[in-house]
Amino acid sequence: MPAATTIYIINATTTLNAGSRKMMIVCNPNGTAGALTIVGVEWAGGTTPTQTTTANKTDIYSFSTNDAGSNWFGFVAGLNF
């Protein structure tokens, strides 16, 4: 199994109080993925979603803020595309 991946959301401020960002993560051609951690994001239920492990499939995550980027809320926009 590959090493875990950690993504940090830093300096992703917005000039408005409310803002959003999207991230697309593609599983490698072997269909293996290590644990995914996205730091600086609060997920529903406090649990980071499980990354797709199907080869060449894409997961889409969306992040929203209501305080100019001090805090980010994450949710799954779609998995296994």
Biopython code that builds the backbone (N, CA, C, O; Angstrom):
import numpy as np
from Bio.PDB.StructureBuilder import StructureBuilder

atoms = [
    (1, "MET", "N", (0.848, -1.171, 0.000)),
    (1, "MET", "CA", (0.000, 0.000, 0.000)),
    (1, "MET", "C", (0.896, 1.237, 0.000)),
    (1, "MET", "O", (1.884, 1.275, 0.734)),
    (2, "PRO", "N", (0.577, 2.238, -0.798)),
    (2, "PRO", "CA", (1.393, 3.439, -0.846)),
    (2, "PRO", "C", (1.331, 4.217, 0.457)),
    (2, "PRO", "O", (0.472, 3.989, 1.308)),
    (3, "ALA", "N", (2.256, 5.127, 0.579)),
    (3, "ALA", "CA", (2.294, 5.974, 1.766)),
    (3, "ALA", "C", (1.053, 6.853, 1.838)),
    (3, "ALA", "O", (0.400, 7.117, 0.828)),
    (4, "ALA", "N", (0.748, 7.289, 3.022)),
    (4, "ALA", "CA", (-0.381, 8.188, 3.228)),
    (4, "ALA", "C", (-0.102, 9.533, 2.571)),
    (4, "ALA", "O", (1.051, 9.943, 2.434)),
    (5, "THR", "N", (-1.162, 10.207, 2.170)),
    (5, "THR", "CA", (-1.057, 11.527, 1.564)),
    (5, "THR", "C", (-1.691, 12.541, 2.495)),
    (5, "THR", "O", (-2.821, 12.359, 2.949)),
    (6, "THR", "N", (-0.962, 13.611, 2.779)),
    (6, "THR", "CA", (-1.497, 14.687, 3.603)),
    (6, "THR", "C", (-1.527, 15.958, 2.782)),
    (6, "THR", "O", (-0.520, 16.347, 2.191)),
    (7, "ILE", "N", (-2.669, 16.601, 2.743)),
    (7, "ILE", "CA", (-2.844, 17.860, 2.022)),
    (7, "ILE", "C", (-3.173, 18.931, 3.048)),
    (7, "ILE", "O", (-4.066, 18.755, 3.876)),
    (8, "TYR", "N", (-2.451, 20.041, 2.991)),
    (8, "TYR", "CA", (-2.680, 21.150, 3.914)),
    (8, "TYR", "C", (-3.360, 22.292, 3.169)),
    (8, "TYR", "O", (-2.923, 22.686, 2.088)),
    (9, "ILE", "N", (-4.419, 22.813, 3.747)),
    (9, "ILE", "CA", (-5.050, 24.000, 3.178)),
    (9, "ILE", "C", (-4.538, 25.193, 3.976)),
    (9, "ILE", "O", (-4.949, 25.423, 5.113)),
    (10, "ILE", "N", (-3.625, 25.951, 3.351)),
    (10, "ILE", "CA", (-3.041, 27.118, 4.010)),
    (10, "ILE", "C", (-3.083, 28.303, 3.047)),
    (10, "ILE", "O", (-3.000, 28.132, 1.831)),
    (11, "ASN", "N", (-3.208, 29.462, 3.588)),
    (11, "ASN", "CA", (-3.241, 30.695, 2.797)),
    (11, "ASN", "C", (-4.277, 30.655, 1.676)),
    (11, "ASN", "O", (-4.089, 31.269, 0.626)),
    (12, "ALA", "N", (-5.356, 29.937, 1.903)),
    (12, "ALA", "CA", (-6.418, 29.848, 0.894)),
    (12, "ALA", "C", (-7.526, 30.831, 1.262)),
    (12, "ALA", "O", (-8.701, 30.475, 1.359)),
    (13, "THR", "N", (-7.115, 32.057, 1.459)),
    (13, "THR", "CA", (-8.088, 33.058, 1.886)),
    (13, "THR", "C", (-8.904, 33.557, 0.707)),
    (13, "THR", "O", (-8.556, 33.343, -0.454)),
    (14, "THR", "N", (-9.968, 34.208, 1.027)),
    (14, "THR", "CA", (-10.823, 34.818, 0.034)),
    (14, "THR", "C", (-11.053, 36.271, 0.439)),
    (14, "THR", "O", (-11.060, 36.580, 1.631)),
    (15, "THR", "N", (-11.234, 37.140, -0.498)),
    (15, "THR", "CA", (-11.442, 38.558, -0.180)),
    (15, "THR", "C", (-12.840, 38.791, 0.381)),
    (15, "THR", "O", (-13.109, 39.841, 0.966)),
    (16, "LEU", "N", (-13.713, 37.837, 0.209)),
    (16, "LEU", "CA", (-15.057, 37.923, 0.764)),
    (16, "LEU", "C", (-15.136, 37.037, 1.998)),
    (16, "LEU", "O", (-14.315, 36.135, 2.164)),
    (17, "ASN", "N", (-16.099, 37.278, 2.853)),
    (17, "ASN", "CA", (-16.261, 36.401, 4.010)),
    (17, "ASN", "C", (-16.573, 34.977, 3.581)),
    (17, "ASN", "O", (-16.050, 34.024, 4.159)),
    (18, "ALA", "N", (-17.421, 34.828, 2.573)),
    (18, "ALA", "CA", (-17.798, 33.491, 2.100)),
    (18, "ALA", "C", (-17.025, 33.157, 0.829)),
    (18, "ALA", "O", (-16.815, 34.016, -0.026)),
    (19, "GLY", "N", (-16.612, 31.918, 0.718)),
    (19, "GLY", "CA", (-15.895, 31.488, -0.476)),
    (19, "GLY", "C", (-15.868, 29.983, -0.553)),
    (19, "GLY", "O", (-16.248, 29.299, 0.397)),
    (20, "SER", "N", (-15.418, 29.459, -1.684)),
    (20, "SER", "CA", (-15.332, 28.009, -1.837)),
    (20, "SER", "C", (-14.182, 27.636, -2.760)),
    (20, "SER", "O", (-13.712, 28.448, -3.557)),
    (21, "ARG", "N", (-13.744, 26.394, -2.635)),
    (21, "ARG", "CA", (-12.691, 25.821, -3.473)),
    (21, "ARG", "C", (-13.087, 24.392, -3.771)),
    (21, "ARG", "O", (-13.849, 23.792, -3.013)),
    (22, "LYS", "N", (-12.586, 23.835, -4.859)),
    (22, "LYS", "CA", (-12.815, 22.426, -5.188)),
    (22, "LYS", "C", (-11.476, 21.754, -5.441)),
    (22, "LYS", "O", (-10.521, 22.393, -5.884)),
    (23, "MET", "N", (-11.414, 20.462, -5.158)),
    (23, "MET", "CA", (-10.198, 19.686, -5.350)),
    (23, "MET", "C", (-10.581, 18.362, -6.000)),
    (23, "MET", "O", (-11.530, 17.705, -5.572)),
    (24, "MET", "N", (-9.840, 17.974, -7.034)),
    (24, "MET", "CA", (-10.055, 16.685, -7.682)),
    (24, "MET", "C", (-8.818, 15.829, -7.440)),
    (24, "MET", "O", (-7.693, 16.264, -7.689)),
    (25, "ILE", "N", (-9.033, 14.610, -6.954)),
    (25, "ILE", "CA", (-7.939, 13.692, -6.680)),
    (25, "ILE", "C", (-8.166, 12.433, -7.509)),
    (25, "ILE", "O", (-9.222, 11.807, -7.421)),
    (26, "VAL", "N", (-7.171, 12.063, -8.314)),
    (26, "VAL", "CA", (-7.263, 10.902, -9.184)),
    (26, "VAL", "C", (-6.441, 9.763, -8.586)),
    (26, "VAL", "O", (-5.278, 9.948, -8.227)),
    (27, "CYS", "N", (-7.057, 8.582, -8.481)),
    (27, "CYS", "CA", (-6.353, 7.400, -7.986)),
    (27, "CYS", "C", (-5.308, 6.975, -9.025)),
    (27, "CYS", "O", (-5.519, 7.134, -10.227)),
    (28, "ASN", "N", (-4.202, 6.442, -8.559)),
    (28, "ASN", "CA", (-3.127, 6.056, -9.474)),
    (28, "ASN", "C", (-3.544, 4.880, -10.365)),
    (28, "ASN", "O", (-4.538, 4.215, -10.071)),
    (29, "PRO", "N", (-2.804, 4.611, -11.448)),
    (29, "PRO", "CA", (-3.178, 3.559, -12.407)),
    (29, "PRO", "C", (-3.189, 2.153, -11.822)),
    (29, "PRO", "O", (-3.781, 1.249, -12.412)),
    (30, "ASN", "N", (-2.546, 1.948, -10.670)),
    (30, "ASN", "CA", (-2.512, 0.622, -10.055)),
    (30, "ASN", "C", (-3.739, 0.349, -9.193)),
    (30, "ASN", "O", (-3.952, -0.781, -8.755)),
    (31, "GLY", "N", (-4.549, 1.383, -8.946)),
    (31, "GLY", "CA", (-5.735, 1.205, -8.126)),
    (31, "GLY", "C", (-5.435, 1.088, -6.653)),
    (31, "GLY", "O", (-6.218, 0.517, -5.895)),
    (32, "THR", "N", (-4.293, 1.633, -6.241)),
    (32, "THR", "CA", (-3.945, 1.617, -4.821)),
    (32, "THR", "C", (-3.842, 3.046, -4.327)),
    (32, "THR", "O", (-3.371, 3.933, -5.040)),
    (33, "ALA", "N", (-4.278, 3.253, -3.130)),
    (33, "ALA", "CA", (-4.207, 4.592, -2.540)),
    (33, "ALA", "C", (-3.935, 4.458, -1.058)),
    (33, "ALA", "O", (-4.507, 3.602, -0.383)),
    (34, "GLY", "N", (-3.058, 5.310, -0.559)),
    (34, "GLY", "CA", (-2.818, 5.352, 0.874)),
    (34, "GLY", "C", (-3.901, 6.174, 1.539)),
    (34, "GLY", "O", (-4.794, 6.699, 0.874)),
    (35, "ALA", "N", (-3.820, 6.282, 2.837)),
    (35, "ALA", "CA", (-4.791, 7.081, 3.577)),
    (35, "ALA", "C", (-4.682, 8.542, 3.161)),
    (35, "ALA", "O", (-3.580, 9.047, 2.949)),
    (36, "LEU", "N", (-5.806, 9.215, 3.044)),
    (36, "LEU", "CA", (-5.845, 10.627, 2.653)),
    (36, "LEU", "C", (-6.235, 11.462, 3.857)),
    (36, "LEU", "O", (-7.255, 11.205, 4.496)),
    (37, "THR", "N", (-5.423, 12.463, 4.164)),
    (37, "THR", "CA", (-5.742, 13.394, 5.233)),
    (37, "THR", "C", (-5.677, 14.801, 4.659)),
    (37, "THR", "O", (-4.675, 15.184, 4.056)),
    (38, "ILE", "N", (-6.729, 15.559, 4.843)),
    (38, "ILE", "CA", (-6.745, 16.961, 4.424)),
    (38, "ILE", "C", (-6.823, 17.787, 5.697)),
    (38, "ILE", "O", (-7.856, 17.824, 6.365)),
    (39, "VAL", "N", (-5.713, 18.454, 6.027)),
    (39, "VAL", "CA", (-5.576, 19.193, 7.274)),
    (39, "VAL", "C", (-6.203, 20.573, 7.144)),
    (39, "VAL", "O", (-6.083, 21.218, 6.103)),
    (40, "GLY", "N", (-6.865, 21.022, 8.189)),
    (40, "GLY", "CA", (-7.443, 22.357, 8.201)),
    (40, "GLY", "C", (-8.875, 22.386, 7.708)),
    (40, "GLY", "O", (-9.402, 23.451, 7.386)),
    (41, "VAL", "N", (-9.514, 21.217, 7.646)),
    (41, "VAL", "CA", (-10.886, 21.114, 7.150)),
    (41, "VAL", "C", (-11.726, 20.382, 8.185)),
    (41, "VAL", "O", (-11.297, 19.369, 8.739)),
    (42, "GLU", "N", (-12.910, 20.891, 8.441)),
    (42, "GLU", "CA", (-13.861, 20.205, 9.300)),
    (42, "GLU", "C", (-14.840, 19.452, 8.409)),
    (42, "GLU", "O", (-15.486, 20.046, 7.546)),
    (43, "TRP", "N", (-14.947, 18.136, 8.622)),
    (43, "TRP", "CA", (-15.825, 17.283, 7.831)),
    (43, "TRP", "C", (-17.085, 16.970, 8.622)),
    (43, "TRP", "O", (-17.053, 16.941, 9.852)),
    (44, "ALA", "N", (-18.176, 16.739, 7.939)),
    (44, "ALA", "CA", (-19.417, 16.338, 8.598)),
    (44, "ALA", "C", (-19.159, 15.079, 9.418)),
    (44, "ALA", "O", (-18.557, 14.126, 8.923)),
    (45, "GLY", "N", (-19.605, 15.072, 10.650)),
    (45, "GLY", "CA", (-19.400, 13.917, 11.512)),
    (45, "GLY", "C", (-17.982, 13.779, 12.017)),
    (45, "GLY", "O", (-17.682, 12.851, 12.768)),
    (46, "GLY", "N", (-17.087, 14.701, 11.612)),
    (46, "GLY", "CA", (-15.704, 14.665, 12.080)),
    (46, "GLY", "C", (-14.840, 13.598, 11.416)),
    (46, "GLY", "O", (-13.736, 13.325, 11.886)),
    (47, "THR", "N", (-15.318, 12.994, 10.338)),
    (47, "THR", "CA", (-14.584, 11.914, 9.685)),
    (47, "THR", "C", (-14.228, 12.291, 8.250)),
    (47, "THR", "O", (-15.099, 12.663, 7.463)),
    (48, "THR", "N", (-12.935, 12.191, 7.915)),
    (48, "THR", "CA", (-12.486, 12.427, 6.546)),
    (48, "THR", "C", (-13.031, 11.321, 5.657)),
    (48, "THR", "O", (-12.965, 10.151, 6.034)),
    (49, "PRO", "N", (-13.573, 11.656, 4.475)),
    (49, "PRO", "CA", (-14.104, 10.620, 3.589)),
    (49, "PRO", "C", (-13.006, 9.665, 3.099)),
    (49, "PRO", "O", (-11.828, 10.019, 3.060)),
    (50, "THR", "N", (-13.415, 8.470, 2.734)),
    (50, "THR", "CA", (-12.488, 7.460, 2.230)),
    (50, "THR", "C", (-12.255, 7.684, 0.740)),
    (50, "THR", "O", (-13.200, 7.804, -0.041)),
    (51, "GLN", "N", (-10.985, 7.736, 0.362)),
    (51, "GLN", "CA", (-10.605, 7.966, -1.025)),
    (51, "GLN", "C", (-10.897, 6.737, -1.880)),
    (51, "GLN", "O", (-10.714, 5.606, -1.431)),
    (52, "THR", "N", (-11.349, 6.961, -3.109)),
    (52, "THR", "CA", (-11.583, 5.875, -4.058)),
    (52, "THR", "C", (-10.276, 5.148, -4.352)),
    (52, "THR", "O", (-9.227, 5.774, -4.506)),
    (53, "THR", "N", (-10.347, 3.817, -4.429)),
    (53, "THR", "CA", (-9.147, 3.025, -4.727)),
    (53, "THR", "C", (-9.257, 2.324, -6.078)),
    (53, "THR", "O", (-8.492, 1.400, -6.356)),
    (54, "THR", "N", (-10.191, 2.747, -6.913)),
    (54, "THR", "CA", (-10.320, 2.191, -8.251)),
    (54, "THR", "C", (-9.366, 2.927, -9.190)),
    (54, "THR", "O", (-9.333, 4.158, -9.208)),
    (55, "ALA", "N", (-8.595, 2.176, -9.964)),
    (55, "ALA", "CA", (-7.587, 2.764, -10.851)),
    (55, "ALA", "C", (-8.176, 3.843, -11.751)),
    (55, "ALA", "O", (-9.227, 3.660, -12.364)),
    (56, "ASN", "N", (-7.477, 4.967, -11.816)),
    (56, "ASN", "CA", (-7.796, 6.096, -12.703)),
    (56, "ASN", "C", (-9.160, 6.743, -12.456)),
    (56, "ASN", "O", (-9.661, 7.462, -13.321)),
    (57, "LYS", "N", (-9.761, 6.505, -11.309)),
    (57, "LYS", "CA", (-11.035, 7.134, -10.973)),
    (57, "LYS", "C", (-10.774, 8.396, -10.157)),
    (57, "LYS", "O", (-9.758, 8.503, -9.469)),
    (58, "THR", "N", (-11.702, 9.351, -10.241)),
    (58, "THR", "CA", (-11.524, 10.668, -9.634)),
    (58, "THR", "C", (-12.542, 10.912, -8.531)),
    (58, "THR", "O", (-13.725, 10.604, -8.674)),
    (59, "ASP", "N", (-12.058, 11.472, -7.428)),
    (59, "ASP", "CA", (-12.912, 11.946, -6.349)),
    (59, "ASP", "C", (-12.898, 13.467, -6.381)),
    (59, "ASP", "O", (-11.862, 14.076, -6.646)),
    (60, "ILE", "N", (-14.043, 14.080, -6.111)),
    (60, "ILE", "CA", (-14.135, 15.535, -6.101)),
    (60, "ILE", "C", (-14.606, 15.976, -4.721)),
    (60, "ILE", "O", (-15.627, 15.512, -4.212)),
    (61, "TYR", "N", (-13.840, 16.875, -4.136)),
    (61, "TYR", "CA", (-14.163, 17.416, -2.822)),
    (61, "TYR", "C", (-14.404, 18.908, -2.956)),
    (61, "TYR", "O", (-13.791, 19.572, -3.792)),
    (62, "SER", "N", (-15.292, 19.429, -2.135)),
    (62, "SER", "CA", (-15.587, 20.858, -2.147)),
    (62, "SER", "C", (-15.376, 21.407, -0.746)),
    (62, "SER", "O", (-15.656, 20.732, 0.245)),
    (63, "PHE", "N", (-14.883, 22.628, -0.671)),
    (63, "PHE", "CA", (-14.585, 23.254, 0.607)),
    (63, "PHE", "C", (-15.209, 24.643, 0.637)),
    (63, "PHE", "O", (-15.118, 25.394, -0.335)),
    (64, "SER", "N", (-15.838, 24.978, 1.751)),
    (64, "SER", "CA", (-16.491, 26.285, 1.888)),
    (64, "SER", "C", (-16.036, 26.956, 3.169)),
    (64, "SER", "O", (-15.725, 26.296, 4.160)),
    (65, "THR", "N", (-16.004, 28.277, 3.130)),
    (65, "THR", "CA", (-15.665, 29.068, 4.304)),
    (65, "THR", "C", (-16.686, 30.191, 4.453)),
    (65, "THR", "O", (-17.240, 30.678, 3.467)),
    (66, "ASN", "N", (-16.923, 30.586, 5.678)),
    (66, "ASN", "CA", (-17.788, 31.741, 5.921)),
    (66, "ASN", "C", (-17.077, 32.808, 6.740)),
    (66, "ASN", "O", (-17.699, 33.741, 7.247)),
    (67, "ASP", "N", (-15.747, 32.653, 6.862)),
    (67, "ASP", "CA", (-14.961, 33.617, 7.637)),
    (67, "ASP", "C", (-13.635, 33.951, 6.954)),
    (67, "ASP", "O", (-12.592, 34.041, 7.602)),
    (68, "ALA", "N", (-13.696, 34.132, 5.643)),
    (68, "ALA", "CA", (-12.547, 34.547, 4.828)),
    (68, "ALA", "C", (-11.383, 33.554, 4.864)),
    (68, "ALA", "O", (-10.234, 33.950, 4.667)),
    (69, "GLY", "N", (-11.659, 32.284, 5.110)),
    (69, "GLY", "CA", (-10.628, 31.261, 5.024)),
    (69, "GLY", "C", (-10.001, 30.851, 6.336)),
    (69, "GLY", "O", (-9.078, 30.037, 6.337)),
    (70, "SER", "N", (-10.465, 31.382, 7.452)),
    (70, "SER", "CA", (-9.928, 30.954, 8.746)),
    (70, "SER", "C", (-10.339, 29.521, 9.059)),
    (70, "SER", "O", (-9.564, 28.760, 9.638)),
    (71, "ASN", "N", (-11.548, 29.158, 8.681)),
    (71, "ASN", "CA", (-12.069, 27.802, 8.898)),
    (71, "ASN", "C", (-12.690, 27.305, 7.601)),
    (71, "ASN", "O", (-13.359, 28.054, 6.891)),
    (72, "TRP", "N", (-12.458, 26.028, 7.303)),
    (72, "TRP", "CA", (-12.988, 25.424, 6.078)),
    (72, "TRP", "C", (-13.842, 24.217, 6.428)),
    (72, "TRP", "O", (-13.501, 23.443, 7.322)),
    (73, "PHE", "N", (-14.950, 24.062, 5.720)),
    (73, "PHE", "CA", (-15.844, 22.926, 5.862)),
    (73, "PHE", "C", (-15.762, 22.118, 4.571)),
    (73, "PHE", "O", (-15.877, 22.676, 3.480)),
    (74, "GLY", "N", (-15.565, 20.803, 4.691)),
    (74, "GLY", "CA", (-15.405, 19.966, 3.518)),
    (74, "GLY", "C", (-16.556, 19.009, 3.340)),
    (74, "GLY", "O", (-17.144, 18.521, 4.305)),
    (75, "PHE", "N", (-16.868, 18.748, 2.072)),
    (75, "PHE", "CA", (-17.859, 17.716, 1.778)),
    (75, "PHE", "C", (-17.526, 17.081, 0.432)),
    (75, "PHE", "O", (-16.835, 17.666, -0.402)),
    (76, "VAL", "N", (-18.032, 15.887, 0.251)),
    (76, "VAL", "CA", (-17.784, 15.132, -0.977)),
    (76, "VAL", "C", (-18.744, 15.629, -2.049)),
    (76, "VAL", "O", (-19.959, 15.602, -1.857)),
    (77, "ALA", "N", (-18.207, 16.081, -3.171)),
    (77, "ALA", "CA", (-19.035, 16.484, -4.301)),
    (77, "ALA", "C", (-19.348, 15.260, -5.166)),
    (77, "ALA", "O", (-20.391, 15.210, -5.818)),
    (78, "GLY", "N", (-18.447, 14.278, -5.172)),
    (78, "GLY", "CA", (-18.678, 13.038, -5.910)),
    (78, "GLY", "C", (-17.483, 12.124, -5.803)),
    (78, "GLY", "O", (-16.348, 12.587, -5.692)),
    (79, "LEU", "N", (-17.728, 10.834, -5.836)),
    (79, "LEU", "CA", (-16.660, 9.833, -5.733)),
    (79, "LEU", "C", (-16.710, 8.878, -6.917)),
    (79, "LEU", "O", (-17.774, 8.608, -7.474)),
    (80, "ASN", "N", (-15.546, 8.378, -7.287)),
    (80, "ASN", "CA", (-15.428, 7.283, -8.248)),
    (80, "ASN", "C", (-15.916, 7.655, -9.662)),
    (80, "ASN", "O", (-16.550, 6.846, -10.339)),
    (81, "PHE", "N", (-15.614, 8.882, -10.091)),
    (81, "PHE", "CA", (-15.966, 9.296, -11.462)),
    (81, "PHE", "C", (-14.995, 8.658, -12.436)),
    (81, "PHE", "O", (-15.103, 8.869, -13.644)),
]
sb = StructureBuilder()
sb.init_structure("model")
sb.init_model(0)
sb.init_chain("A")
sb.init_seg("    ")
for serial, (resi, resn, name, xyz) in enumerate(atoms, 1):
    if name == "N":
        sb.init_residue(resn, " ", resi, " ")
    sb.init_atom(name, np.array(xyz, "f"), 0.0, 1.0, " ", f" {name:<3s}", serial, name[0])
structure = sb.get_structure()
